[in-house]
Amino acid sequence: MFHLHQNVLINMFAVLASLTLIIYGLIVGKSLLAPLIIALLLALALLPFARYLQKITHSRAVSAILPTLGVFIISLVFLGVVTLQVNNITEKWSTISETTEEKLSEFKTYLTQNTPIESKTLDNVFKTTSINEIQEEYLNTNNATYLTQIIFGAIGSYLLTFIYLFFILLNRSSFKKFLLSLVKNSKEKTLRSTLSESMNTTIAYLYGKTKLIGLLIVIYSIGLGISGVDSFILIAVLASFLTLIPYIGNIIAFLLAVVLGYLSNGETFVLVGIIISFSLTQFIESYILQPYVIGHEVQLNPFFVILAVIVGNTIWGVTGMILAIPLLAILNVFFLKIKKTRSLGKLLSN
């Protein structure tokens, strides 16, 4: 009995130690591994297209270059939209600052007149929320060297992703043969099936997300346009793409719309319109679009989705949050295929 408990404790310690080392390795190797995993997911999604191109062009290089260039161009267009929106915020920053200070002053006056809170107390509370103070503090604590490192690091990871993607597509047969060589002949059929299902799961998720983003752009554009938000199409595009970041993305999108819509002109009607637009869109996305557009290929238990997003954020920040759901879905495919982990796969499934 003692030996049994001892073995259990040893196994638990080994599992915890392994998980700790893996997580530490992921954190330390983020700059190398994050672009690689993004490239792997994109390669899985682009694999059918690459196979089709190879069939009609009889060139593996062409079948690797064209999908990579296509994704690269799409990403550049999105970055261009983001840049335009950042410039728009910069141009309107003085107006936004003035409107924010004015609305805060009105809010403090309302609280002073209608609640027991004293004006002095409110002044102390809102003192730290001054737009100008935040801007000055940001400029003082972020020097040019630090910003340059961040920018060049982001550009390096961005370009590295497409380099990985090209070589993965180019050498896809070699990678597949290597994986098949790791298992016995009796397990080869199961591995082929698992790899195929992983590819289908990735395609289903990315294709479903693409359709969902397209529909959300239309819905957001209509709602924000009627509300009188400036640059409503650009905000709709950004808000729709931000849904790639689970849960947090919607909050960021709402704040962006409030800053550019309400705080740029101060109209209460615009704020009400933004709140209604986002509330209705979130309802439509959650209860109509998400189940039917994404489909039943990527069905995971919501609890484990939230947990995966939190863990992803802890390890890799925003990148981890974006990758959490597709990676969990692929892992679940393997869990369901392997006999020893099938019960875990059923637990993760919705």
C-alpha positions as CSV (number, residue, x, y, z in Angstrom):
1,M,0.0,0.0,0.0
2,F,2.8,2.4,0.9
3,H,4.6,1.6,-2.4
4,L,1.4,2.3,-4.3
5,H,1.0,5.7,-2.8
6,Q,4.7,6.4,-3.3
7,N,4.3,5.6,-7.0
8,V,1.3,7.8,-7.4
9,L,3.2,10.7,-5.7
10,I,6.2,10.1,-8.0
11,N,4.0,10.1,-11.1
12,M,2.2,13.3,-10.0
13,F,5.5,15.0,-9.3
14,A,6.9,13.9,-12.7
15,V,3.8,15.3,-14.5
16,L,3.9,18.6,-12.6
17,A,7.7,18.9,-13.3
18,S,7.1,18.2,-17.0
19,L,4.3,20.7,-17.2
20,T,6.4,23.3,-15.5
21,L,9.4,22.8,-17.8
22,I,7.1,22.9,-20.9
23,I,5.4,26.1,-19.8
24,Y,8.8,27.7,-18.9
25,G,10.1,26.6,-22.3
26,L,7.1,28.1,-24.1
27,I,7.5,31.4,-22.3
28,V,11.3,31.6,-22.9
29,G,10.9,30.5,-26.5
30,K,7.9,32.7,-27.4
31,S,9.8,34.7,-30.1
32,L,10.7,31.4,-31.9
33,L,7.8,29.1,-31.2
34,A,4.8,31.5,-31.5
35,P,5.5,32.3,-35.3
36,L,6.1,28.5,-35.8
37,I,2.8,27.5,-34.3
38,I,0.9,30.2,-36.2
39,A,2.6,29.0,-39.4
40,L,1.7,25.4,-38.7
41,L,-2.0,26.3,-38.2
42,L,-2.0,28.3,-41.4
43,A,-0.2,25.5,-43.3
44,L,-2.9,23.0,-42.1
45,A,-5.6,25.3,-43.4
46,L,-3.8,26.0,-46.7
47,L,-2.8,22.4,-47.4
48,P,-5.8,21.5,-49.7
49,F,-5.2,24.6,-51.7
50,A,-1.5,23.9,-51.9
51,R,-2.2,20.3,-53.1
52,Y,-4.6,21.7,-55.8
53,L,-2.0,24.2,-57.0
54,Q,0.6,21.4,-57.2
55,K,-1.8,19.3,-59.3
56,I,-2.4,22.0,-61.9
57,T,1.1,23.6,-61.9
58,H,3.2,20.4,-61.3
59,S,5.5,22.5,-59.1
60,R,5.8,22.1,-55.3
61,A,7.6,25.5,-55.1
62,V,4.7,27.3,-56.8
63,S,2.2,25.5,-54.6
64,A,4.1,26.8,-51.5
65,I,4.8,30.3,-52.7
66,L,1.3,31.4,-53.9
67,P,-0.6,30.5,-50.7
68,T,2.1,32.2,-48.6
69,L,2.0,35.3,-50.7
70,G,-1.8,35.3,-50.5
71,V,-1.9,35.3,-46.7
72,F,0.9,37.8,-46.6
73,I,-1.0,40.3,-48.8
74,I,-4.2,39.9,-46.8
75,S,-2.3,40.5,-43.6
76,L,-0.7,43.7,-45.1
77,V,-4.1,45.0,-46.0
78,F,-5.4,44.4,-42.4
79,L,-2.3,46.2,-41.0
80,G,-2.9,49.1,-43.4
81,V,-6.5,49.4,-42.0
82,V,-5.1,49.4,-38.5
83,T,-2.5,52.1,-39.4
84,L,-5.3,54.3,-40.9
85,Q,-7.3,53.9,-37.7
86,V,-4.3,54.8,-35.5
87,N,-3.7,57.9,-37.6
88,N,-7.3,58.8,-37.2
89,I,-7.1,58.5,-33.4
90,T,-3.9,60.6,-33.5
91,E,-5.6,63.4,-35.5
92,K,-8.6,63.5,-33.2
93,W,-6.6,63.1,-29.9
94,S,-7.0,66.7,-28.8
95,T,-10.7,66.6,-29.4
96,I,-11.0,63.3,-27.6
97,S,-9.0,64.6,-24.7
98,E,-11.2,67.7,-24.4
99,T,-14.4,65.8,-24.6
100,T,-13.2,63.2,-22.1
101,E,-12.4,65.9,-19.6
102,E,-15.7,67.6,-20.2
103,K,-17.7,64.4,-19.7
104,L,-15.7,63.5,-16.5
105,S,-16.5,67.0,-15.2
106,E,-20.2,66.5,-15.9
107,F,-20.2,63.1,-14.3
108,K,-18.5,64.5,-11.1
109,T,-21.1,67.3,-10.9
110,Y,-23.9,64.8,-11.2
111,L,-22.4,62.6,-8.5
112,T,-21.8,65.6,-6.2
113,Q,-25.4,66.8,-6.6
114,N,-27.2,63.4,-6.3
115,T,-25.0,61.4,-4.0
116,P,-23.4,61.9,-0.5
117,I,-20.0,61.8,-2.1
118,E,-18.0,65.1,-1.6
119,S,-16.4,67.0,-4.4
120,K,-12.9,66.7,-2.8
121,T,-13.2,62.9,-2.8
122,L,-14.1,62.8,-6.4
123,D,-11.2,65.1,-7.3
124,N,-8.8,62.7,-5.7
125,V,-10.4,59.7,-7.5
126,F,-10.4,61.3,-11.0
127,K,-7.1,62.9,-10.6
128,T,-5.3,59.7,-11.8
129,T,-7.6,59.4,-14.8
130,S,-6.5,62.6,-16.5
131,I,-5.8,62.0,-20.2
132,N,-2.9,64.4,-20.2
133,E,-1.3,62.8,-17.2
134,I,-1.6,59.4,-18.7
135,Q,-0.1,60.6,-21.9
136,E,2.8,62.3,-20.1
137,E,3.5,59.2,-18.0
138,Y,3.5,57.0,-21.0
139,L,6.0,59.2,-22.8
140,N,8.2,59.4,-19.8
141,T,8.4,55.6,-19.1
142,N,8.8,54.4,-22.7
143,N,12.0,55.6,-24.3
144,A,12.9,55.4,-28.0
145,T,15.1,52.4,-27.5
146,Y,12.4,50.3,-25.8
147,L,9.8,51.2,-28.5
148,T,12.3,50.4,-31.3
149,Q,13.0,46.9,-29.7
150,I,9.3,46.2,-29.6
151,I,8.7,47.3,-33.2
152,F,11.6,45.4,-34.7
153,G,10.7,42.3,-32.6
154,A,7.1,42.4,-33.9
155,I,8.3,42.9,-37.5
156,G,10.8,40.0,-37.1
157,S,8.1,37.6,-35.7
158,Y,5.7,38.7,-38.5
159,L,8.2,38.0,-41.3
160,L,9.4,34.8,-39.6
161,T,5.9,33.4,-39.6
162,F,5.7,33.6,-43.4
163,I,9.2,32.1,-43.8
164,Y,8.1,29.2,-41.6
165,L,4.8,28.9,-43.6
166,F,6.6,28.7,-46.9
167,F,9.1,26.0,-45.9
168,I,6.4,23.9,-44.1
169,L,4.3,23.9,-47.3
170,L,7.4,23.2,-49.4
171,N,8.5,20.2,-47.3
172,R,5.1,19.0,-46.3
173,S,5.7,15.4,-47.6
174,S,8.9,15.1,-45.7
175,F,7.3,16.1,-42.5
176,K,4.4,13.7,-43.0
177,K,6.8,10.8,-43.8
178,F,8.8,11.6,-40.6
179,L,5.7,11.5,-38.4
180,L,4.5,8.2,-40.0
181,S,7.9,6.7,-39.4
182,L,7.6,7.3,-35.6
183,V,4.7,4.9,-35.3
184,K,4.3,1.2,-35.9
185,N,2.7,0.0,-39.2
186,S,-0.5,-1.0,-37.3
187,K,-0.9,2.6,-36.0
188,E,-0.1,4.3,-39.3
189,K,-3.7,4.3,-40.4
190,T,-4.8,5.9,-37.2
191,L,-2.2,8.6,-37.4
192,R,-3.1,9.4,-41.0
193,S,-6.8,9.7,-39.9
194,T,-5.8,11.9,-37.0
195,L,-3.7,14.2,-39.1
196,S,-6.5,14.4,-41.7
197,E,-9.0,15.2,-39.0
198,S,-6.7,17.8,-37.5
199,M,-6.4,19.5,-40.9
200,N,-10.2,19.5,-41.3
201,T,-10.7,20.9,-37.8
202,T,-8.3,23.7,-38.5
203,I,-9.9,24.5,-41.8
204,A,-13.4,24.4,-40.3
205,Y,-12.3,26.8,-37.5
206,L,-10.5,29.3,-39.8
207,Y,-13.1,29.1,-42.6
208,G,-15.9,29.5,-40.1
209,K,-14.1,32.5,-38.5
210,T,-13.6,34.1,-41.8
211,K,-17.3,33.9,-42.7
212,L,-18.2,35.1,-39.2
213,I,-15.9,38.1,-39.5
214,G,-17.4,39.0,-42.9
215,L,-20.9,38.9,-41.5
216,L,-19.9,40.9,-38.4
217,I,-18.4,43.6,-40.6
218,V,-21.7,44.1,-42.3
219,I,-23.7,44.1,-39.0
220,Y,-21.3,46.4,-37.2
221,S,-21.2,48.8,-40.3
222,I,-25.0,49.1,-40.3
223,G,-25.3,49.6,-36.6
224,L,-22.4,52.1,-36.2
225,G,-23.4,53.9,-39.4
226,I,-26.9,54.5,-38.2
227,S,-25.5,55.6,-34.8
228,G,-23.5,58.4,-36.6
229,V,-20.0,57.0,-35.7
230,D,-17.2,58.6,-37.8
231,S,-15.2,56.1,-39.9
232,F,-17.7,53.4,-39.0
233,I,-16.6,51.0,-41.7
234,L,-13.0,51.0,-40.4
235,I,-14.2,50.5,-36.8
236,A,-16.5,47.7,-38.0
237,V,-13.6,45.9,-39.7
238,L,-11.3,46.3,-36.6
239,A,-14.1,45.2,-34.3
240,S,-14.8,42.1,-36.4
241,F,-11.2,41.1,-36.5
242,L,-10.8,41.6,-32.8
243,T,-13.2,38.8,-32.2
244,L,-10.2,36.5,-33.0
245,I,-9.2,37.4,-29.4
246,P,-11.8,35.5,-27.3
247,Y,-13.8,37.6,-24.8
248,I,-11.2,40.5,-24.5
249,G,-11.4,41.4,-28.2
250,N,-15.1,42.4,-27.9
251,I,-14.3,44.7,-25.0
252,I,-11.4,46.4,-26.9
253,A,-13.6,46.8,-29.9
254,F,-16.4,48.5,-27.8
255,L,-13.9,50.9,-26.2
256,L,-12.5,51.7,-29.6
257,A,-15.9,52.6,-30.9
258,V,-16.7,54.7,-27.8
259,V,-13.4,56.6,-28.1
260,L,-13.8,57.3,-31.8
261,G,-17.5,57.6,-31.9
262,Y,-18.7,59.2,-28.7
263,L,-15.7,61.0,-27.3
264,S,-14.9,62.6,-30.7
265,N,-18.2,64.5,-30.8
266,G,-19.8,64.0,-27.3
267,E,-23.3,63.2,-28.7
268,T,-25.3,61.1,-26.3
269,F,-27.2,59.6,-29.2
270,V,-24.0,58.2,-30.6
271,L,-23.1,56.5,-27.3
272,V,-26.6,54.9,-27.0
273,G,-26.3,53.7,-30.6
274,I,-22.9,52.2,-30.0
275,I,-24.2,50.3,-26.9
276,I,-27.2,49.0,-28.8
277,S,-25.2,48.1,-31.8
278,F,-22.6,46.1,-29.8
279,S,-25.3,44.5,-27.6
280,L,-27.4,43.3,-30.5
281,T,-24.3,42.1,-32.5
282,Q,-23.0,40.2,-29.5
283,F,-26.4,38.5,-29.1
284,I,-26.6,37.6,-32.8
285,E,-22.9,36.4,-32.8
286,S,-23.3,34.2,-29.7
287,Y,-26.7,32.6,-30.3
288,I,-27.1,32.6,-34.1
289,L,-23.9,33.1,-36.1
290,Q,-21.4,31.2,-33.8
291,P,-23.3,27.9,-33.7
292,Y,-24.4,27.8,-37.3
293,V,-21.5,29.6,-39.1
294,I,-18.6,27.9,-37.2
295,G,-20.5,24.7,-37.3
296,H,-20.1,21.6,-35.2
297,E,-16.5,20.7,-36.3
298,V,-14.9,22.7,-33.5
299,Q,-17.2,22.1,-30.5
300,L,-15.4,22.5,-27.1
301,N,-16.7,22.8,-23.6
302,P,-17.0,26.5,-22.8
303,F,-15.3,26.1,-19.4
304,F,-12.2,24.6,-21.0
305,V,-12.3,27.3,-23.8
306,I,-12.2,30.0,-21.1
307,L,-9.4,28.1,-19.2
308,A,-7.4,27.7,-22.4
309,V,-7.7,31.4,-23.2
310,I,-6.5,32.3,-19.7
311,V,-3.6,29.9,-19.9
312,G,-2.7,31.2,-23.4
313,N,-2.8,34.8,-22.1
314,T,-0.5,33.9,-19.2
315,I,2.0,32.2,-21.4
316,W,2.0,34.2,-24.7
317,G,-0.3,37.2,-24.1
318,V,-2.6,38.2,-26.9
319,T,-1.0,35.7,-29.3
320,G,-1.7,32.9,-26.8
321,M,-5.3,33.9,-26.5
322,I,-5.8,33.8,-30.3
323,L,-4.1,30.4,-30.6
324,A,-5.7,28.8,-27.6
325,I,-9.0,27.7,-29.2
326,P,-7.7,26.1,-32.5
327,L,-4.8,24.4,-30.6
328,L,-7.2,23.0,-28.0
329,A,-9.4,21.8,-30.8
330,I,-6.5,20.0,-32.5
331,L,-5.3,18.5,-29.2
332,N,-8.8,17.2,-28.6
333,V,-8.7,15.4,-31.9
334,F,-5.7,13.5,-30.7
335,F,-7.2,12.9,-27.3
336,L,-10.3,11.4,-28.9
337,K,-8.2,9.1,-31.2
338,I,-5.9,7.8,-28.5
339,K,-7.6,5.1,-26.3
340,K,-5.9,6.2,-23.0
341,T,-6.9,9.8,-23.4
342,R,-10.4,9.3,-24.9
343,S,-12.1,10.1,-21.7
344,L,-10.2,13.4,-21.5
345,G,-11.3,14.2,-25.1
346,K,-14.9,13.6,-24.2
347,L,-14.5,15.9,-21.2
348,L,-13.1,18.7,-23.4
349,S,-15.9,18.2,-26.0
350,N,-19.1,20.1,-25.8
